[in-house]
Amino acid sequence: MDLKQLLEDYRNGRLTAEQKQAFEQLLHNKESEELLQQLLDESLERTVAVEAEETQKFIYQRIRDQHIKEDNRKSGSLVSILSKTWLRYAAAIILMLGAGAYFLLNKKNDKTAVAVKEQQPSEDIAPGHEGAVLTLADGTMVDLDTLHNGIIARQNGAQVVLKDGLVTYDPAGLSNRETTYNTISTPKGRQFRIVLPDGSGVWLNAASSIKYPTVFTGDERRVEIDGEAYFEVKKVKLPSGKKMPFRVKIDDATEVEVLGTSFNINSYDDEGSIKTTLLEGSVRIVHRQSAVDNVNQLILKPGQQAIAHSPLTIDHSPLTIHHSPDVDQVMAWKNGLFNFNGYDLKTVMRELGRWYDLDIVYEGEPEPVEVMGEIQRNLSLSQVMKILQRIHINYRVEGRKLIIMK
């Protein structure tokens, strides 16, 4: 089978595992370079020129990351060298299909490759953006979307500063003995970043919040979150020289203790469990199901995920550990992506509902569907839904209501 035919079958998802391996070997073959270049040039001519360069950069990185991950898994190697021709050609294959999204649907053993790039209609629901509401110690609510750079408040010895969509706390003098708290909340369709008074960075996903003191005092740092947040905790020492612990309260049953690390917490009520994923450092997860239960706790290593299960759905230990979670999927929201790999339809819709500020309604129970793929979060709702429509997900939009039809 020649390269052109292999390419066509690759695009249409018809390659067997053996054919795919033969195809990839051809892509690494120097003798095929001239033909590869010709096919590449032809494919790029059919791609919107203004989008091609930026899209290729994005695709290059995704392909490279995926292959390095697969090679490391197979060989244990820390380094994987990929042919530039292979990278460029693989990107072109996706570009030929259409830049913007690549999805695989697995439904009743029928796998279909889908990729589309749609124009945004004049009347459409835009994607979420940077924005939040700051609630001050006295209960005053400040809409950060409407403010310009500068000092926006003074709280217990600290100036609250907004600059380019980032809130920071600048000590302006001695704080009084009373501990005062601020809360930053992101409504649906918003995300935001804050630097806490100790210098730790927090990224909030849509429909999330964090409550924190305006000045950290005492022998610990303690904050409370709801929804999803990514933390980069700064190491701080007490006057005694000991490390000042950082604790995140998630609900009455679950707490994360940190000494200096990077991690993500997903604690949305409608997801049925609390997931803490560690990227760097070390954290201790403490969880109890009720006031009379014994305390369950475990310590995470980088690349592991703790899952605190809901009492309503639990059929095993209330606190378990996932040793190899998909960290790319966990961090996709912070990196400007949806990563739906392995999600069912309702999980996909919950994520879309938070980002596009939607109420999701089902006309009957949807059929089981497993979605595989990624899409950038800066697309409009119609662009995303037309992608899903190509894989047999039907819908209609009524205002802020997204109705999934049978």
C-alpha positions as CSV (number, residue, x, y, z in Angstrom):
1,M,0.0,0.0,0.0
2,D,1.5,3.4,-1.0
3,L,1.8,6.4,1.2
4,K,-1.1,8.3,-0.4
5,Q,-3.5,5.5,0.3
6,L,-2.2,5.1,3.8
7,L,-2.7,8.8,4.4
8,E,-6.3,8.6,3.1
9,D,-7.1,5.7,5.3
10,Y,-5.4,7.4,8.3
11,R,-7.6,10.5,7.7
12,N,-10.7,8.3,7.5
13,G,-9.8,6.2,10.6
14,R,-9.5,3.0,8.7
15,L,-6.0,1.9,9.6
16,T,-5.5,-1.3,11.5
17,A,-2.8,-1.3,14.3
18,E,-0.3,-2.9,11.9
19,Q,-1.1,-0.5,9.1
20,K,-0.7,2.4,11.5
21,Q,2.7,1.2,12.5
22,A,3.7,0.8,8.9
23,F,2.4,4.3,8.2
24,E,4.5,5.8,11.0
25,Q,7.6,4.0,9.9
26,L,7.1,5.5,6.4
27,L,6.9,9.0,7.9
28,H,10.3,8.4,9.5
29,N,11.8,7.2,6.2
30,K,14.1,9.7,4.5
31,E,13.2,8.2,1.1
32,S,9.6,9.4,1.6
33,E,10.6,12.9,2.4
34,E,10.1,14.4,-1.1
35,L,6.6,12.9,-1.3
36,L,5.8,13.9,2.2
37,Q,6.8,17.5,1.4
38,Q,4.6,17.5,-1.7
39,L,1.6,16.2,0.2
40,L,2.3,18.6,3.0
41,D,2.4,21.6,0.7
42,E,-0.8,20.5,-1.0
43,S,-2.6,20.1,2.3
44,L,-1.5,23.5,3.7
45,E,-2.7,25.2,0.5
46,R,-6.2,24.0,1.4
47,T,-5.9,25.4,5.0
48,V,-6.8,28.9,5.9
49,A,-3.4,30.6,5.7
50,V,-4.0,33.1,8.5
51,E,-4.7,30.2,11.0
52,A,-2.2,27.7,9.7
53,E,1.0,28.8,11.5
54,E,-0.5,29.3,14.9
55,T,-2.5,26.1,14.7
56,Q,0.6,24.1,13.6
57,K,2.5,25.3,16.7
58,F,-0.3,24.1,18.9
59,I,-0.6,20.8,17.1
60,Y,3.2,20.2,17.1
61,Q,3.3,20.5,20.9
62,R,0.4,18.2,21.4
63,I,1.8,15.5,19.1
64,R,5.2,15.8,20.6
65,D,3.9,15.6,24.2
66,Q,1.8,12.6,23.3
67,H,4.6,10.7,21.6
68,I,7.0,11.4,24.4
69,K,4.5,10.1,26.9
70,E,3.9,6.9,24.9
71,D,7.6,6.3,24.4
72,N,8.4,6.8,28.0
73,R,5.6,4.4,29.0
74,K,7.0,1.8,26.7
75,S,10.7,2.1,27.3
76,G,11.1,4.1,30.6
77,S,13.2,6.6,28.6
78,L,13.2,10.2,29.8
79,V,13.9,11.6,26.3
80,S,12.2,11.0,23.0
81,I,13.5,12.5,19.7
82,L,10.8,13.0,17.1
83,S,11.5,13.6,13.4
84,K,10.6,17.2,12.4
85,T,9.2,15.8,9.1
86,W,6.9,13.5,11.2
87,L,5.8,16.3,13.4
88,R,5.1,18.7,10.5
89,Y,3.4,16.0,8.5
90,A,1.2,14.8,11.4
91,A,0.2,18.4,12.0
92,A,-0.7,18.7,8.3
93,I,-2.9,15.7,8.5
94,I,-5.0,17.4,11.2
95,L,-4.9,20.6,9.3
96,M,-6.3,18.9,6.3
97,L,-9.2,17.7,8.4
98,G,-9.7,21.2,9.8
99,A,-7.8,23.0,12.6
100,G,-9.6,23.7,15.8
101,A,-10.6,20.3,17.2
102,Y,-10.0,16.6,16.8
103,F,-12.5,14.1,18.3
104,L,-13.0,10.4,18.3
105,L,-16.4,8.9,19.2
106,N,-16.7,5.3,20.5
107,K,-20.3,4.3,20.3
108,K,-21.3,0.7,19.9
109,N,-17.8,-0.2,18.7
110,D,-18.1,2.4,15.9
111,K,-15.1,4.8,15.9
112,T,-15.5,8.0,13.8
113,A,-12.9,10.7,13.3
114,V,-14.3,14.2,13.4
115,A,-12.7,17.6,13.0
116,V,-14.3,20.9,12.1
117,K,-13.6,24.6,12.0
118,E,-16.8,26.6,12.1
119,Q,-17.4,30.3,11.6
120,Q,-19.0,32.0,14.6
121,P,-22.5,33.3,13.9
122,S,-23.4,36.9,14.7
123,E,-25.7,35.7,17.4
124,D,-23.9,33.2,19.5
125,I,-22.8,32.4,23.1
126,A,-19.2,33.5,23.5
127,P,-16.8,31.4,25.6
128,G,-15.9,32.3,29.1
129,H,-13.2,34.9,29.9
130,E,-11.2,36.4,32.8
131,G,-13.4,37.8,35.5
132,A,-14.6,37.4,39.1
133,V,-16.4,39.0,42.0
134,L,-14.4,40.1,45.1
135,T,-16.3,40.1,48.4
136,L,-14.6,42.3,51.0
137,A,-14.5,41.8,54.7
138,D,-17.6,44.1,55.2
139,G,-19.6,42.2,52.6
140,T,-19.1,44.8,49.8
141,M,-19.1,43.0,46.5
142,V,-16.7,44.3,43.8
143,D,-17.2,43.3,40.1
144,L,-13.6,42.9,38.9
145,D,-14.7,42.8,35.3
146,T,-15.5,46.5,35.3
147,L,-12.4,47.9,37.1
148,H,-9.2,49.4,35.7
149,N,-5.7,48.7,37.0
150,G,-4.9,50.1,40.4
151,I,-5.7,49.9,44.1
152,I,-9.3,48.7,44.5
153,A,-9.5,48.3,48.3
154,R,-7.7,48.4,51.6
155,Q,-8.1,45.5,53.9
156,N,-6.6,45.1,57.3
157,G,-3.2,46.5,56.6
158,A,-3.0,45.4,52.9
159,Q,-3.7,47.1,49.6
160,V,-5.8,45.1,47.2
161,V,-4.3,45.7,43.7
162,L,-5.8,44.8,40.4
163,K,-3.3,44.7,37.4
164,D,-4.0,43.1,34.1
165,G,-6.6,40.7,35.4
166,L,-4.6,39.6,38.5
167,V,-5.4,40.5,42.1
168,T,-2.5,40.8,44.5
169,Y,-2.2,41.9,48.2
170,D,0.5,44.5,49.0
171,P,1.2,45.0,52.7
172,A,0.7,48.6,53.5
173,G,1.3,48.6,57.2
174,L,0.8,46.6,60.4
175,S,-2.4,44.7,60.5
176,N,-4.7,44.8,63.5
177,R,-5.3,41.7,65.6
178,E,-8.6,40.9,64.1
179,T,-8.5,38.4,61.2
180,T,-10.5,39.6,58.2
181,Y,-11.4,37.5,55.1
182,N,-11.9,38.2,51.5
183,T,-13.6,35.9,48.9
184,I,-13.1,35.8,45.2
185,S,-15.8,34.0,43.2
186,T,-15.9,33.2,39.6
187,P,-19.5,32.9,38.2
188,K,-20.2,30.5,35.3
189,G,-18.3,31.7,32.3
190,R,-15.4,33.2,34.2
191,Q,-12.0,32.2,35.4
192,F,-9.5,34.2,37.4
193,R,-6.1,34.3,39.1
194,I,-5.1,35.7,42.4
195,V,-1.8,36.0,44.3
196,L,-2.6,35.5,48.0
197,P,-1.0,37.7,50.8
198,D,1.8,35.1,51.2
199,G,2.7,35.2,47.5
200,S,1.1,31.8,46.6
201,G,-0.7,31.8,43.3
202,V,-4.2,30.4,42.8
203,W,-6.1,29.9,39.5
204,L,-9.9,29.6,39.8
205,N,-11.9,27.7,37.2
206,A,-15.5,28.7,36.3
207,A,-18.1,28.5,39.1
208,S,-15.5,28.4,41.9
209,S,-14.5,30.4,44.9
210,I,-11.7,30.9,47.4
211,K,-12.0,32.4,50.9
212,Y,-8.7,33.6,52.5
213,P,-7.4,36.0,55.2
214,T,-6.2,39.4,54.0
215,V,-3.1,38.8,56.1
216,F,-1.7,35.4,57.2
217,T,-1.0,35.4,60.9
218,G,-0.4,32.7,63.5
219,D,1.4,29.5,62.8
220,E,-0.5,28.3,59.7
221,R,-2.1,29.5,56.5
222,R,-5.6,28.4,55.9
223,V,-8.0,29.0,52.9
224,E,-11.3,27.5,51.8
225,I,-12.3,26.6,48.2
226,D,-15.4,25.5,46.3
227,G,-15.3,24.3,42.8
228,E,-11.9,23.9,41.0
229,A,-8.6,25.6,41.7
230,Y,-4.9,25.1,40.9
231,F,-2.4,26.2,43.5
232,E,1.3,27.1,43.4
233,V,2.1,27.4,47.1
234,K,5.0,29.5,48.2
235,K,7.2,28.1,51.0
236,V,7.1,30.4,54.1
237,K,9.0,29.9,57.4
238,L,7.8,30.8,60.8
239,P,10.0,33.0,63.1
240,S,11.1,29.7,64.7
241,G,12.5,28.6,61.4
242,K,9.9,25.8,60.9
243,K,7.9,25.7,57.7
244,M,4.5,27.4,57.9
245,P,1.9,24.9,56.7
246,F,-0.7,25.7,54.1
247,R,-4.1,24.1,54.5
248,V,-7.0,24.0,52.0
249,K,-10.4,23.3,53.5
250,I,-12.7,21.8,50.8
251,D,-15.7,21.0,52.9
252,D,-16.5,19.9,56.4
253,A,-15.0,16.4,55.7
254,T,-12.0,17.1,53.5
255,E,-8.8,19.1,53.9
256,V,-5.5,19.3,52.0
257,E,-2.3,20.1,53.9
258,V,0.6,21.5,52.0
259,L,4.2,22.6,52.7
260,G,5.1,24.0,49.3
261,T,3.9,22.5,46.1
262,S,1.7,22.6,42.9
263,F,-1.6,20.8,42.8
264,N,-5.1,20.9,41.4
265,I,-8.4,20.4,43.4
266,N,-11.7,19.6,41.7
267,S,-14.5,19.7,44.2
268,Y,-17.6,20.6,42.2
269,D,-20.7,19.3,44.0
270,D,-22.2,17.7,40.8
271,E,-19.1,15.6,40.1
272,G,-19.7,13.2,43.0
273,S,-16.1,13.2,44.4
274,I,-13.3,15.5,45.3
275,K,-10.1,14.9,43.3
276,T,-6.7,16.3,44.4
277,T,-4.0,15.9,41.8
278,L,-0.4,16.6,42.8
279,L,2.1,18.0,40.2
280,E,5.0,18.8,42.4
281,G,6.0,18.5,46.0
282,S,3.9,16.7,48.7
283,V,0.5,17.0,50.2
284,R,-1.5,15.1,52.8
285,I,-5.2,14.5,52.2
286,V,-7.4,14.2,55.3
287,H,-11.0,13.0,54.9
288,R,-13.8,11.9,57.2
289,Q,-17.4,11.0,56.2
290,S,-19.0,12.1,59.5
291,A,-18.1,13.5,62.9
292,V,-18.1,10.0,64.4
293,D,-16.1,8.3,61.6
294,N,-12.4,7.6,61.9
295,V,-10.2,10.0,60.0
296,N,-8.8,8.7,56.6
297,Q,-5.6,10.2,55.3
298,L,-2.9,9.6,52.8
299,I,0.1,11.4,51.4
300,L,0.4,12.0,47.6
301,K,3.5,11.8,45.5
302,P,3.9,13.9,42.3
303,G,1.7,12.4,39.5
304,Q,-0.8,10.9,41.9
305,Q,-4.4,11.8,42.5
306,A,-6.5,11.4,45.7
307,I,-10.2,10.8,45.3
308,A,-12.5,11.5,48.3
309,H,-15.7,9.7,47.4
310,S,-19.2,11.0,48.0
311,P,-21.1,9.1,50.8
312,L,-24.1,8.8,48.5
313,T,-22.2,6.9,45.8
314,I,-19.4,5.1,47.7
315,D,-19.1,1.4,47.3
316,H,-15.4,1.2,48.4
317,S,-13.0,3.1,50.6
318,P,-14.0,6.7,51.2
319,L,-10.5,7.9,50.2
320,T,-8.6,6.2,47.4
321,I,-5.5,7.0,45.4
322,H,-5.1,7.0,41.6
323,H,-1.4,6.3,40.8
324,S,-1.5,7.4,37.1
325,P,-4.1,10.0,36.4
326,D,-4.1,11.9,33.1
327,V,-2.4,15.0,34.3
328,D,-2.9,16.7,30.9
329,Q,-6.6,16.2,31.3
330,V,-6.6,17.5,34.8
331,M,-4.7,20.7,33.8
332,A,-6.4,21.2,30.5
333,W,-8.7,24.0,31.8
334,K,-5.8,26.0,33.1
335,N,-4.0,25.6,29.7
336,G,-7.0,26.8,27.7
337,L,-8.3,23.5,26.6
338,F,-11.2,21.1,27.0
339,N,-9.9,17.5,27.3
340,F,-12.8,15.1,27.1
341,N,-10.8,11.9,26.7
342,G,-12.9,9.1,28.2
343,Y,-15.8,11.3,29.3
344,D,-19.4,10.4,28.9
345,L,-21.9,12.9,27.5
346,K,-23.2,14.2,30.9
347,T,-19.6,14.9,32.1
348,V,-18.9,16.8,28.9
349,M,-22.1,18.8,29.3
350,R,-21.4,19.7,32.9
351,E,-18.0,21.2,31.9
352,L,-19.6,23.1,29.0
353,G,-22.4,24.4,31.2
354,R,-19.9,25.9,33.6
355,W,-17.7,27.5,30.9
356,Y,-20.6,28.9,28.8
357,D,-22.9,29.7,31.6
358,L,-25.6,27.3,30.6
359,D,-28.4,25.3,32.1
360,I,-28.3,21.7,30.6
361,V,-31.6,20.0,29.9
362,Y,-32.0,16.4,28.5
363,E,-35.0,15.3,26.5
364,G,-34.9,11.7,27.8
365,E,-31.9,9.7,29.0
366,P,-29.0,10.1,26.5
367,E,-27.5,7.0,25.0
368,P,-24.1,5.9,26.4
369,V,-21.4,7.7,24.5
370,E,-17.6,7.9,25.2
371,V,-16.0,11.0,23.8
372,M,-12.3,11.2,23.0
373,G,-10.6,14.5,22.1
374,E,-9.5,18.0,22.8
375,I,-10.8,21.4,21.8
376,Q,-9.6,24.9,22.6
377,R,-11.8,26.8,25.2
378,N,-11.8,30.0,23.2
379,L,-14.4,28.7,20.6
380,S,-18.0,29.8,20.7
381,L,-20.8,27.5,21.9
382,S,-22.0,27.0,18.3
383,Q,-18.6,25.9,17.2
384,V,-18.3,23.4,20.0
385,M,-21.8,22.0,19.6
386,K,-21.4,21.6,15.8
387,I,-18.3,19.5,16.5
388,L,-20.4,17.3,18.8
389,Q,-23.3,17.3,16.4
390,R,-21.0,15.6,13.8
391,I,-20.7,12.7,16.2
392,H,-24.4,12.3,16.5
393,I,-25.2,14.5,19.5
394,N,-28.2,16.6,18.7
395,Y,-29.1,19.8,20.5
396,R,-30.9,23.1,20.4
397,V,-30.3,26.4,22.3
398,E,-33.0,28.4,23.9
399,G,-31.4,31.5,25.6
400,R,-29.0,30.2,28.2
401,K,-30.6,26.7,28.0
402,L,-28.8,24.0,26.1
403,I,-31.2,21.1,25.3
404,I,-29.8,17.8,24.4
405,M,-32.2,15.9,22.2
406,K,-32.6,12.1,21.7
